[in-house]
C-alpha cells in the first residue's frame, strides 16, 4: 500500500511540475532562436515589414533581452514583443508572463536600449511607470504620441490568472544615440 501511495504521489508531483518546466524550456528555445534570427538580420538595414524583426530590446537592470517584431498581431504577440508607431513615439507590447516577465522591477532612471536593424542603437532612460485601467491605456499612450518616447505596454497585475484588468506602461525618453 505504501509503495502504491509513493508512486501515485511521485506521478502527481511530476505532472504538476511538468507544465512550468515545459514553459521554461519553451521560453529558452524562443530566446535562443530569437538571438539567431536577430544576429542574421541585425546588419541588414532593409526589411522591417510587418511581422519581420525590427529591433532588439534590452533592459539590463532587470535582465530583459527580446527580439521585437514590426506590427502588432495576436499570432506575433504569442511569440515575441511587437512594435508600432504611435505618432512620434514607439510602442512595444508584450505578454506579462513571458516576454515582459520582470518588467514590474523597472525603476525610473533605468537604462533601456533598442538596437535597430542596421546596427543603430537608441538609448533611453525610464521616465515614468504607470498602472492604469485597461480602458485608460489608449489615452495615456496618445498623451505621449507627440513626443519622442519609447513606450512599453503589458497587462497588469503580473501574477494575475486570466485576462488582467489593468495595463502596465513604461515611458522612456531618449538619453543619447550611438
BELWOZI-V491716 format. One record per backbone hydrogen bond with DSSP energy under -0.5 kcal/mol. NH is the residue of the N-H (numbers start at 1). CO is the residue of the C=O. If there is no record, write none. Layout:
# BELWOZI-V491716
NH,CO ; NH,CO
This chain:
# BELWOZI-V491716
5,1 ; 6,2 ; 7,3 ; 8,4 ; 9,5 ; 10,6 ; 11,7 ; 12,8 ; 13,9 ; 14,10 ; 15,11 ; 16,12 ; 17,13 ; 18,14 ; 19,15 ; 20,16 ; 21,17 ; 22,18 ; 23,19 ; 24,20 ; 25,21 ; 26,22 ; 27,23 ; 28,24 ; 29,25 ; 30,26 ; 31,27 ; 32,28 ; 33,29 ; 34,30 ; 35,31 ; 36,32 ; 37,33 ; 38,34 ; 39,35 ; 40,36 ; 41,37 ; 42,38 ; 44,41 ; 45,43 ; 51,70 ; 52,49 ; 54,68 ; 55,68 ; 56,115 ; 57,66 ; 58,113 ; 59,64 ; 62,59 ; 63,59 ; 64,59 ; 66,57 ; 68,55 ; 69,81 ; 70,52 ; 71,83 ; 77,73 ; 78,74 ; 79,76 ; 80,76 ; 81,67 ; 82,93 ; 83,69 ; 84,91 ; 86,89 ; 88,145 ; 89,86 ; 89,145 ; 90,149 ; 91,84 ; 92,151 ; 93,82 ; 94,153 ; 98,95 ; 100,95 ; 101,98 ; 103,100 ; 105,102 ; 106,103 ; 109,126 ; 110,107 ; 112,124 ; 113,58 ; 114,122 ; 115,56 ; 116,120 ; 117,54 ; 118,42 ; 119,42 ; 119,116 ; 122,114 ; 122,120 ; 123,121 ; 123,176 ; 124,112 ; 125,173 ; 126,110 ; 127,171 ; 128,171 ; 130,169 ; 132,167 ; 134,165 ; 136,133 ; 137,133 ; 137,134 ; 140,136 ; 141,137 ; 142,138 ; 143,139 ; 144,140 ; 144,141 ; 145,142 ; 147,144 ; 149,147 ; 150,172 ; 151,90 ; 151,149 ; 152,170 ; 153,92 ; 154,168 ; 156,166 ; 160,157 ; 162,160 ; 166,156 ; 167,132 ; 168,154 ; 169,130 ; 169,167 ; 170,152 ; 171,128 ; 172,150 ; 172,170 ; 173,125 ; 174,148 ; 175,123 ; 176,123 ; 178,121
